[in-house]
Amino acid sequence: MRYDVDTDALRDDAASVGEVLARVHRLRIAEELRPLGGAIPGGRVAGGLGQVAAAWQARLAGTRWELRELGRCLAAAADAYDAVEQTSRQALRRSSGGLR
């Protein structure tokens, strides 16, 4: 069985994940929700906005961690595939007396 792995594509995907992670870092849920507090004067919305913002921040923290791990794993997989390929090539050269 043989299969090819495009390690450049894995690294590109890791970079794309990094871009998404940067976008998630820029999300400011509390700031976006703040105007809702004044939208209905005397309403109960304002009191719950802090809790909603905190819940979203917690979820986003988890998402950031998962994205970092995904990017790290993609890059590590690309490095591992390249290392195996290089080691295999060197072993083949040695076994064929350096003719390749």
N, C-alpha and C positions, 0 to 999 in steps of 0.2 A: 504494500500500500504506500502511496506517495501523495503528498499534498504540499502545496506551496503556500507560504505565509508572506503576505506583503507587509514587511515591517515598517516601511515608510507610511503605509496607510494607518497602521497602528499608532505610529507617532503623530500623524495628522489628527487622528481621532483624539488622542490624548491632549493635543493642543486645542481642539474644539471644546473638549470638556473644560479645559482651563478658561476658555472664553466664557462659557456658560457660568462657571464658578465666579468669575469676575462680575458678571451681570447679577448673580444672586447676591453677591456682597454689596452691590449698590442699592438693593431694595431697602427702602425705609418705610416699613409698614406703619409704624407709629405716626410718622409724619404725614403719611397718606390718609390715615384715619382721623387725624386731628380736626379737619373741617367738619366732620360729621357731628362732633360734639356740640357745635354751635348751630347746626342746621335746624334742630328742633329745640328751641329754648324750653327749659323745664322738663325735657324728656328724660327717659332713663338711659338713653343711648350713651351719653357722655360718661356715666359712671362705669359702664362695662367696656369702654374702649381700651383701657389699660390692660384688662384681662385678655381681650381679643388680640391686642398687639403682642402681649407676652407669649400667648399661645402660638402665634405666627412666627415670632422670633425663635421659639424653641424648635418648631418644625423646620425653619430655614437653617438653623444650626445643624440639625441632623442631615438636611439635604446637602449643605456645604461639606460635611464630613464624608458623605457618600460620594459626592463628586470628586473630592480630593483622592479618595481611595480608588475610584474608577480610573482616574487619570494616571495615578501611580501604577496601578496594575497593568494598564495598557502599555505604558512605557517599559515596565519591567518585563512584560511578555515579549515586546519587540527586542529588548536587549538580550533576553535569554535565547530567542530564536536565532538572532544574529551570532551569538556566541557558539551555539551548537553548530550552525552552518560553517563558521570559521574553523572550529575544531575538526569537523568532519573533512573539510577541504585539506587541512594540514595533515590529517591522518592518511588520507588518500594519496597525497603527494609523497609522504614517507614510505608508504607501502608499495608505491609504484617506482620507487627509486628516484623520485624527483623528476620524472619524465613529464609530468602534467603541469 
